[in-house]
């Protein structure tokens, strides 16, 4: 069994190696999505703060 052939819906338990690879890939994906979400959040925060500051100038 390899990471390419294993299906999460399978009744067969994954090997330790396959499970480790699945977890590694999930962690990498989560890290990337978190970084993207953080960038979006701070861009939005900056836009909103600029709207508030604009009338004061």
C-alpha positions as CSV (number, residue, x, y, z in Angstrom):
1,X,0.0,0.0,0.0
2,X,1.2,3.5,-0.8
3,X,0.0,7.0,-0.3
4,X,-1.1,7.1,-3.9
5,X,-3.3,4.0,-3.7
6,X,-4.7,4.4,-0.1
7,X,-8.3,5.7,0.1
8,X,-9.6,7.1,3.4
9,X,-12.9,5.4,2.8
10,X,-11.2,2.0,2.7
11,X,-12.0,-0.6,5.3
12,X,-8.3,-1.4,5.4
13,X,-6.2,0.4,8.0
14,X,-3.3,2.4,6.6
15,X,0.3,1.4,7.3
16,X,2.3,3.6,9.7
17,X,4.2,5.0,6.8
18,X,1.1,5.9,4.8
19,X,-0.6,7.4,7.9
20,X,2.6,9.4,8.6
21,X,2.6,10.8,5.1
22,X,-1.1,11.6,5.2
23,X,-0.6,13.6,8.4
24,X,2.5,15.4,7.0
25,X,0.6,16.5,3.9
26,X,-2.4,17.6,6.0
27,X,-0.2,19.6,8.3
28,X,1.5,21.3,5.3
29,X,-1.8,22.1,3.8
30,X,-3.1,23.5,7.0
31,X,0.0,25.7,7.4
32,X,-0.4,27.1,3.9
33,X,-4.1,27.8,4.4
34,X,-3.4,29.5,7.8
35,X,-0.7,31.8,6.2
36,X,-3.1,32.8,3.4
37,X,-5.9,33.5,5.8
38,X,-3.6,35.6,8.0
39,X,-2.6,37.7,5.0
40,X,-6.2,38.2,4.0
41,X,-7.2,39.1,7.6
42,X,-4.5,41.8,7.9
43,X,-5.2,43.2,4.4
44,X,-8.8,43.6,5.4
45,X,-7.9,45.1,8.7
46,X,-5.7,47.6,7.0
47,X,-8.5,48.5,4.5
48,X,-10.9,49.0,7.3
49,X,-8.5,51.1,9.4
50,X,-7.7,53.3,6.3
51,X,-11.5,53.9,5.9
52,X,-11.7,55.1,9.5
53,X,-8.6,57.2,9.3
54,X,-9.5,58.9,6.0
55,X,-12.2,61.2,7.3
56,X,-9.8,62.4,10.0
57,X,-7.3,63.8,7.5
